[in-house]
Amino acid sequence: MPFSTRFGDHFYAREDGRAETAHVFIGQNRLVERWGDGADVTIAELGFGTGLNFLETWRQWQRHRLPGARLDFVSFEALPMTADAITTAIGRWPDLEPLCARLIDRWPELSVMPASWMLDHQTRLTVVVGDALDGVTRWAGPADAWYLDGFAPAKNPDMWSEPLMQAVFDRTQPGGTFATYTAAGWVRRNLQSAGFDVEKLPGFGGKREMMRGRRPD
Ligand SMILES: C[S@@+](CC[C@H](N)C(=O)[O-])C[C@H]1O[C@@H](n2cnc3c(N)ncnc32)[C@H](O)[C@@H]1O
C-alpha cells in the first residue's frame, strides 16, 4: 500500500484504490456515458502518483471508446515515482499489468519534460513534471474533466489552493467537470469562488462525503 512519508498520507483508498478510481474519478465525471458520444476528450489530473487513475481510465476507455475518438490524459506531478515503485503498486491489480508494462517502457523518458506518449492509437498520456500550480498555469488546456487527486487537503494544502483551483477552472471547457474524493469546506469554497457549481455526495469507502462539480455553460 503506497504511502508518502513526505505528506503523511496514502496514495489511494486503503480499501481498494482501483474501485475508488472507478467510483469517484471516472464515475462522478460520468466519463463512460460521455465517451459514448464519440467525441475526443481531454482528462487532466492533479497528482499522477502510481498511475492507478490513468491505468484504470485507459482500461475502461479501451472498452467503451468509439472508433476514431481520442483521449488526451494530462497529469501534473511534482515527484514522479520510479518505474519499480509503480510496477509494485500496480501489481495488486493483475489485469492492469499489461497496460502498466506499456507505460513503464516509456517511463524513463520522463527526464524530457513534459513527456508525451501515444500509448495506443487513440490514447495519449502527457506527464508534466513540477509543481502543479506552475504546470497548470503554463498549460493551455482546456480539460473536459478533472481528477483532483492531491493528498488530503490538511496534509497537502498547495494542491487545493485558491490560485490552483482558479487555474483549473480557467482551463475547463464550459460544461466540463471535476471530481474529487474530498469534501473539505475550504476546498469547496475555493472551487465555488473559482466559478464551479459544486455538489456534495456520499463518499467512497470510509469517507463521509466527496465532491463533483461543473463549469457552467
Ligand atoms: C494522492 S497521490 C495521487 C494518486 C494518483 N492519482 C494515483 O493514481 O496513484 C498525490 C500526488 O500528488 C503529488 N503532489 C503533491 N503535491 C504536489 C504539487 N504541489 N504539485 C504536483 N504534484 C504534487 C504527489 O507527489 C503524489 O504523487
The ligand as an SDF file (V2000), in Angstrom:
LIG
                    3D

 27 29  0  0  0  0  0  0  0  0999 V2000
   -2.8550   11.0290   -3.7490 C   0  0  0  0  0  0  0  0  0  0  0  0
   -1.4190   10.9850   -4.7430 S   0  0  0  0  0  0  0  0  0  0  0  0
   -2.0450   10.7530   -6.3810 C   0  0  0  0  0  0  0  0  0  0  0  0
   -2.5030    9.3540   -6.6470 C   0  0  0  0  0  0  0  0  0  0  0  0
   -2.5750    9.0510   -8.1250 C   0  0  0  0  0  0  0  0  0  0  0  0
   -3.5670    9.7930   -8.8510 N   0  0  0  0  0  0  0  0  0  0  0  0
   -2.6510    7.5760   -8.4150 C   0  0  0  0  0  0  0  0  0  0  0  0
   -3.4790    7.1710   -9.2760 O   0  0  0  0  0  0  0  0  0  0  0  0
   -1.8480    6.8240   -7.8470 O   0  0  0  0  0  0  0  0  0  0  0  0
   -0.9570   12.7070   -4.8060 C   0  0  0  0  0  0  0  0  0  0  0  0
    0.1900   13.0070   -5.7570 C   0  0  0  0  0  0  0  0  0  0  0  0
    0.3540   14.4240   -5.8000 O   0  0  0  0  0  0  0  0  0  0  0  0
    1.7250   14.7370   -5.9100 C   0  0  0  0  0  0  0  0  0  0  0  0
    1.8930   16.1150   -5.4250 N   0  0  0  0  0  0  0  0  0  0  0  0
    1.8070   16.5730   -4.1570 C   0  0  0  0  0  0  0  0  0  0  0  0
    1.9590   17.9190   -4.1180 N   0  0  0  0  0  0  0  0  0  0  0  0
    2.1220   18.3240   -5.3990 C   0  0  0  0  0  0  0  0  0  0  0  0
    2.2820   19.5870   -6.0270 C   0  0  0  0  0  0  0  0  0  0  0  0
    2.3220   20.7290   -5.3080 N   0  0  0  0  0  0  0  0  0  0  0  0
    2.3810   19.6350   -7.3670 N   0  0  0  0  0  0  0  0  0  0  0  0
    2.3240   18.4930   -8.1120 C   0  0  0  0  0  0  0  0  0  0  0  0
    2.1720   17.2580   -7.5790 N   0  0  0  0  0  0  0  0  0  0  0  0
    2.0670   17.1770   -6.2440 C   0  0  0  0  0  0  0  0  0  0  0  0
    2.4070   13.6880   -5.0480 C   0  0  0  0  0  0  0  0  0  0  0  0
    3.7590   13.5300   -5.4090 O   0  0  0  0  0  0  0  0  0  0  0  0
    1.5380   12.4520   -5.3230 C   0  0  0  0  0  0  0  0  0  0  0  0
    2.0770   11.6620   -6.3610 O   0  0  0  0  0  0  0  0  0  0  0  0
  1  2  1  0
  2  3  1  0
  2 10  1  0
  3  4  1  0
  4  5  1  0
  5  6  1  0
  5  7  1  0
  7  8  2  0
  7  9  1  0
 10 11  1  0
 11 12  1  0
 11 26  1  0
 12 13  1  0
 13 14  1  0
 13 24  1  0
 14 15  1  0
 14 23  1  0
 15 16  2  0
 16 17  1  0
 17 18  1  0
 17 23  2  0
 18 19  1  0
 18 20  2  0
 20 21  1  0
 21 22  2  0
 22 23  1  0
 24 25  1  0
 24 26  1  0
 26 27  1  0
M  CHG  2   2   1   9  -1
M  END
$$$$
